[in-house]
């Protein structure tokens, strides 16, 4: 914790004072959480929100994130709290709506939260304003909204979909002669196509076949035909970034059965992940052999063991928490960041202002190798016009083998140049 963990003495008088005052009920430090300093440490209240799918079958369901937050609180409070502060977690159903996101932000203000941590919402235009006005930092969002990478109030732990697309282009350029990109037929999709093309160009590959697809279609036969034709039906790749419609697209694609050679399929985490692979057949999944670009190490990596142990002991069998789910993993990383920041501040009371100051002045967060060491000073940020708040520009290359996502290439891959180039010319 360079520059932030205040050097202190061992407080040699704390034990003597508490011993002498036993039964007097006058010494506030004696009742602190195990591991707390001698001073009385105030509880730390934070909010985590995510949609729980309550608005029908097409609603996003990320309830594992709020459940993970509660499990984390039980674990950390059983082990001394956050630097001696009891952690109080308030959860909110974002409801997959703009109104729901705004309501959750106002709930954070009402609860006097010092931060919103490890949350999911694409409705940044609804939740960021109330948080900015109240001075509540947004730490480690999933990366689903543009505002997470533009607001001075946001401290992301990953590079969002932009980093994934830049990385996916690099991953496919290693193995694919030609690539088709299937993406939403929206303005956001146009930006995706530009970023992906920039990544391929950087790797000396030709531009992809750009396949526009409806966001809410129930069949993608025409798009699948176009994508297959663009990939060349041999030694080509088809990558798809359609969120929860990615599975629907590949249902259409696999029925085409290329006859003149294999076409590899690909996507990014968030559109394809281990839970989807499991639910579509595991070893027999249509995603077998697919290339997948992620933010973090593959879910079987030993660096996730601590999170898995906490889930086993403190989630009480809550089946909403899937340790293979990227949302659950993001919440774990975000709370790891919170713990490191509170420890760096080392004060009897923690406020949103103190957390923001620590972050802006360079408090470092070591996530145990799940990300690079994180720091949110101005000079640590990408600083481009499109993605000014990105500090983690690293991704991982994975592949589906025997029904499991495993590392296709060890370590992290830096996509800074691609993001900067795409932003400069976009």
C-alpha positions in Angstrom: 0.0 0.0 0.0 2.6 2.6 -1.0 1.8 6.0 0.2 -1.3 5.2 2.0 -0.9 2.7 4.8 0.0 4.9 7.7 3.0 3.6 9.7 1.9 3.3 13.3 3.4 2.0 16.5 2.2 -1.3 17.9 0.1 0.8 20.3 1.8 -0.7 23.4 -0.7 0.8 25.8 -3.9 -0.7 24.3 -3.6 -4.0 26.1 -2.7 -2.5 29.4 -5.5 0.1 29.2 -8.2 -2.5 28.3 -7.0 -4.9 31.0 -7.1 -2.2 33.7 -10.5 -1.1 32.6 -12.1 -4.5 32.4 -15.7 -4.3 33.5 -15.7 -0.5 33.5 -17.4 -0.3 30.1 -15.6 3.0 29.4 -13.0 2.0 26.8 -14.5 2.0 23.3 -11.5 0.2 21.7 -12.0 -2.9 23.8 -15.2 -3.9 22.0 -13.9 -3.7 18.4 -13.9 -6.5 16.0 -11.1 -9.1 16.2 -8.1 -7.6 14.5 -9.2 -4.0 15.0 -6.9 -1.3 16.2 -7.3 0.2 19.7 -9.6 3.0 18.4 -13.3 2.4 18.0 -13.9 1.5 14.3 -17.2 2.5 12.8 -19.1 0.1 10.5 -18.7 0.5 6.8 -21.9 0.5 4.7 -21.8 -0.3 1.0 -24.4 -1.2 -1.6 -24.3 -3.9 -4.3 -26.9 -4.1 -7.0 -27.8 -6.4 -9.9 -30.9 -7.5 -11.7 -32.5 -10.7 -10.6 -34.6 -11.5 -13.7 -37.9 -10.4 -12.0 -39.3 -8.8 -15.2 -39.9 -11.9 -17.3 -37.9 -14.5 -19.2 -35.8 -12.1 -21.2 -34.7 -10.0 -18.2 -31.0 -10.2 -17.2 -30.3 -12.3 -14.2 -27.2 -11.5 -12.2 -28.4 -12.3 -8.7 -25.2 -14.2 -8.0 -23.5 -10.9 -7.6 -25.6 -9.7 -4.8 -25.5 -13.1 -3.2 -21.7 -13.1 -3.4 -21.6 -9.7 -1.7 -23.5 -11.1 1.2 -21.3 -14.2 1.5 -18.2 -11.9 1.4 -19.6 -9.8 4.2 -20.2 -12.9 6.4 -16.7 -14.1 5.7 -14.9 -10.8 6.3 -16.8 -10.0 9.5 -15.9 -13.4 10.9 -12.3 -12.6 10.3 -11.9 -9.1 11.8 -13.9 -7.0 9.3 -12.3 -4.5 6.9 -9.3 -3.4 8.9 -11.4 -3.7 12.0 -14.6 -2.2 10.6 -17.7 -4.3 10.4 -18.9 -4.5 6.8 -22.6 -3.9 6.2 -23.8 -4.8 2.8 -27.1 -3.5 1.4 -28.3 -5.2 -1.8 -30.7 -3.9 -4.3 -32.6 -5.4 -7.3 -31.7 -3.2 -10.3 -34.6 -4.9 -12.1 -32.8 -4.6 -15.5 -34.5 -1.2 -16.0 -33.5 2.4 -16.0 -35.9 3.2 -13.2 -34.6 0.2 -11.2 -31.0 1.5 -11.5 -32.0 5.0 -10.4 -33.9 3.6 -7.5 -30.8 1.6 -6.4 -28.6 4.6 -6.6 -31.0 6.6 -4.5 -31.1 3.7 -2.0 -27.3 4.0 -1.7 -27.6 7.7 -0.9 -30.3 7.0 1.7 -28.3 4.3 3.3 -25.3 6.6 3.6 -23.2 4.1 1.7 -19.5 4.9 1.3 -19.3 3.1 -2.0 -21.2 1.0 -4.5 -19.2 -2.2 -5.0 -19.2 -5.1 -7.5 -22.5 -4.2 -9.2 -24.1 -4.8 -12.6 -26.2 -2.4 -14.6 -26.2 -1.2 -18.2 -28.1 1.9 -17.1 -25.2 4.2 -16.2 -27.1 7.3 -17.3 -29.6 6.6 -14.5 -27.4 5.6 -11.6 -24.2 7.6 -12.0 -25.7 11.0 -11.5 -27.1 10.4 -8.0 -23.8 8.8 -7.0 -21.8 11.7 -8.3 -24.0 14.2 -6.5 -23.6 12.3 -3.2 -19.9 11.6 -3.6 -20.3 7.9 -3.6 -17.6 6.1 -5.6 -18.6 3.2 -7.9 -16.0 0.5 -7.5 -15.7 -2.5 -9.7 -18.8 -2.5 -11.8 -19.2 -5.3 -14.2 -18.4 -3.0 -17.1 -21.9 -3.0 -18.7 -22.3 0.7 -19.1 -20.4 3.5 -20.9 -20.4 5.7 -17.8 -18.3 3.2 -15.9 -15.4 4.1 -18.2 -16.1 7.9 -18.5 -17.3 9.1 -15.1 -14.8 10.5 -12.6 -16.8 8.7 -10.0 -16.1 5.2 -11.4 -13.2 2.9 -10.5 -13.4 -0.1 -12.9 -11.5 -3.3 -12.3 -11.7 -4.5 -15.9 -11.6 -3.0 -19.3 -15.2 -3.7 -20.2 -16.4 -5.0 -23.5 -14.0 -2.8 -25.4 -11.0 -4.6 -23.9 -12.6 -7.9 -24.7 -13.2 -7.0 -28.4 -9.7 -5.7 -28.8 -8.3 -8.8 -27.2 -10.6 -11.1 -29.3 -9.2 -9.6 -32.5 -5.7 -10.3 -31.3 -6.6 -13.9 -30.3 -8.3 -14.7 -33.6 -5.5 -13.1 -35.7 -3.2 -15.8 -34.4 -5.2 -18.6 -36.0 -7.8 -17.4 -38.5 -7.2 -16.4 -42.1 -10.5 -14.7 -42.3 -13.0 -13.6 -39.7 -16.6 -12.7 -39.6 -17.9 -10.5 -36.7 -21.6 -10.8 -35.8 -22.7 -7.9 -33.7 -25.8 -5.9 -32.9 -27.2 -3.6 -35.6 -26.9 -0.6 -33.4 -24.7 2.5 -32.9 -22.9 0.6 -30.2 -22.5 -2.3 -32.6 -20.9 0.1 -35.1 -18.3 1.0 -32.5 -17.7 -2.7 -31.8 -17.0 -3.3 -35.5 -14.5 -0.4 -35.6 -12.7 -1.5 -32.5 -12.5 -5.2 -33.7 -11.3 -4.1 -37.2 -8.6 -2.0 -35.6 -7.4 -5.0 -33.6 -7.1 -7.1 -36.7 -5.4 -4.4 -38.6 -2.8 -4.1 -35.9 -2.1 -7.8 -36.3 -1.7 -7.4 -40.1 -5.0 -9.1 -40.8 -7.7 -7.9 -43.2 -10.9 -6.3 -42.0 -13.6 -8.8 -40.8 -16.9 -9.4 -42.6 -19.2 -7.2 -40.6 -22.5 -9.0 -40.0 -25.2 -6.8 -38.5 -27.8 -8.8 -36.5 -31.0 -7.8 -34.6 -30.5 -7.7 -30.9 -33.7 -9.6 -30.0 -34.1 -12.1 -32.8 -35.3 -15.7 -32.2 -33.5 -17.0 -35.3 -30.3 -15.9 -37.1 -30.3 -18.0 -40.2 -29.5 -15.2 -42.6 -26.8 -13.8 -40.4 -25.3 -17.2 -39.9 -25.2 -17.7 -43.7 -23.5 -14.4 -44.2 -21.0 -15.1 -41.4 -20.1 -18.5 -42.8 -19.6 -17.0 -46.2 -17.4 -14.3 -44.9 -15.2 -16.7 -42.9 -14.5 -18.6 -46.1 -16.0 -22.0 -45.0 -12.4 -23.2 -44.3 -9.7 -22.1 -41.9 -11.8 -19.1 -41.0 -13.4 -17.9 -37.7 -16.8 -16.6 -36.7 -17.0 -14.5 -33.6 -20.2 -13.3 -32.1 -20.9 -10.6 -29.5 -24.7 -10.7 -28.9 -24.9 -11.1 -25.2 -27.7 -13.5 -24.2 -28.6 -13.9 -27.9 -25.2 -15.5 -28.7 -26.4 -19.0 -28.0 -29.4 -18.3 -30.3 -27.0 -17.3 -33.1 -24.9 -20.4 -32.8 -28.0 -22.6 -32.8 -28.6 -21.2 -36.3 -24.9 -21.4 -37.3 -24.3 -25.0 -36.4 -27.2 -26.2 -38.6 -25.3 -25.0 -41.7 -22.7 -27.8 -41.3 -19.8 -26.5 -43.4 -18.7 -29.3 -45.8 -15.3 -28.1 -47.0 -13.4 -27.5 -43.8 -13.8 -26.5 -40.2 -14.8 -23.0 -39.2 -13.8 -22.0 -35.6 -16.3 -20.1 -33.5 -15.4 -17.5 -30.9 -16.9 -15.0 -28.5 -16.1 -13.0 -25.4 -16.9 -13.7 -21.7 -20.3 -12.2 -21.0 -21.7 -13.7 -24.2 -20.2 -17.1 -23.6 -19.0 -18.4 -20.2 -18.6 -21.7 -18.3 -22.2 -21.7 -17.1 -23.5 -21.5 -20.7 -21.1 -24.2 -21.8 -22.3 -26.5 -18.9 -26.0 -25.9 -19.8 -25.5 -26.7 -23.5 -23.8 -30.1 -23.0 -20.4 -29.6 -21.4 -18.1 -31.9 -23.5 -20.8 -32.1 -26.1 -21.5 -28.4 -26.1 -21.6 -26.7 -29.5 -19.0 -24.4 -28.0 -16.4 -27.1 -27.8 -13.2 -25.8 -29.4 -14.4 -22.1 -29.3 -12.0 -19.3 -28.6 -13.1 -17.0 -25.8 -11.5 -13.8 -24.6 -11.9 -12.9 -20.9 -10.9 -10.4 -18.3 -9.6 -12.8 -15.7 -7.9 -16.2 -15.5 -9.9 -19.2 -16.4 -12.3 -20.3 -13.7 -10.3 -23.4 -12.9 -7.2 -21.4 -12.1 -5.8 -21.8 -8.5 -6.0 -18.1 -8.0 -9.8 -18.5 -7.5 -9.4 -21.0 -4.7 -9.8 -18.5 -1.9 -13.1 -17.2 -3.4 -14.3 -20.8 -3.8 -13.5 -21.6 -0.2 -15.4 -18.5 1.0 -18.4 -19.6 -1.1 -18.3 -23.1 0.3 -18.2 -21.9 3.9 -20.3 -18.7 3.9 -22.8 -18.9 1.1 -24.8 -21.6 2.9 -25.6 -23.5 -0.3 -27.0 -20.5 -2.1 -27.2 -21.9 -5.6 -27.3 -18.4 -7.2 -23.6 -18.1 -6.6 -21.7 -19.9 -9.4 -18.0 -19.4 -9.0 -17.5 -19.9 -12.7 -19.7 -16.9 -13.5 -17.9 -13.7 -14.5 -20.3 -11.5 -12.5 -19.6 -13.4 -9.3 -15.9 -13.2 -10.0 -16.1 -9.4 -10.6 -17.9 -8.9 -7.3 -15.2 -10.9 -5.5 -12.5 -8.7 -7.1 -14.4 -5.5 -6.3 -14.7 -6.4 -2.7 -11.1 -7.4 -2.6 -10.3 -3.9 -3.8 -12.6 -2.4 -1.2 -10.8 -4.3 1.6 -7.4 -3.2 0.3 -8.5 0.5 0.1 -10.0 0.6 3.6 -6.9 -1.0 5.0 -4.8 1.6 3.3 -6.8 4.4 4.7 -6.5 3.0 8.3 -8.9 5.4 10.0 -11.5 5.0 12.7 -14.2 6.1 10.3 -14.5 5.5 6.6 -16.3 7.9 4.3 -16.9 8.1 0.6 -14.7 11.1 0.4 -11.8 9.3 2.1 -12.2 6.3 -0.3 -12.2 8.6 -3.3 -9.2 10.5 -2.1 -7.2 7.3 -1.5 -8.1 6.0 -4.9 -7.2 9.2 -6.7 -3.9 9.5 -4.8 -2.8 6.0 -5.8 -3.9 3.4 -3.3 -2.8 0.1 -4.9 -4.9 -3.0 -5.0 -3.4 -6.5 -5.2 -6.1 -8.9 -6.3 -3.9 -12.0 -5.8 -3.1 -12.2 -9.5 -6.7 -12.2 -10.7 -5.9 -8.9 -12.4 -2.7 -6.8 -12.7 -2.1 -4.6 -9.6 -4.8 -1.9 -9.9 -4.3 1.8 -9.3 -6.6 4.7 -10.4 -4.3 7.7 -10.5 -4.8 10.0 -13.6 -1.5 8.7 -15.0 -2.7 5.1 -14.7 -5.7 5.6 -16.9 -5.9 5.0 -20.6 -7.0 8.7 -21.0 -8.4 8.3 -24.5 -11.5 10.2 -25.4 -13.6 7.0 -25.7 -12.3 5.1 -22.7 -10.7 7.6 -20.3 -11.2 5.6 -17.0 -9.8 2.2 -18.1 -6.9 1.3 -15.9 -6.8 -2.5 -16.5 -6.1 -3.0 -20.2 -5.2 -6.7 -19.8 -7.2 -9.7 -21.1 -6.8 -13.5 -21.2 -7.1 -15.9 -24.1 -9.1 -19.0 -23.4 -10.4 -22.0 -25.3 -13.1 -24.6 -24.6 -11.5 -28.1 -24.2 -13.5 -31.1 -23.0 -16.3 -28.8 -21.9 -14.1 -26.5 -19.8 -12.7 -23.1 -20.4 -8.9 -23.4 -20.1 -6.1 -21.1 -20.9 -5.2 -20.9 -24.6 -2.3 -18.7 -23.7 -0.8 -18.2 -20.3 -0.8 -14.8 -18.6 -2.4 -11.5 -19.6 -2.4 -9.8 -22.9 -2.1 -6.0 -23.1 -4.6 -4.3 -25.5 -3.6 -0.7 -24.7 -2.4 0.1 -28.2 -5.6 -1.2 -29.9 -7.8 0.8 -27.6 -5.8 3.9 -28.1 -5.6 3.5 -31.8 -9.3 2.8 -32.1 -10.2 5.8 -29.9 -7.9 8.2 -31.9 -9.3 7.3 -35.3 -12.9 6.5 -34.3 
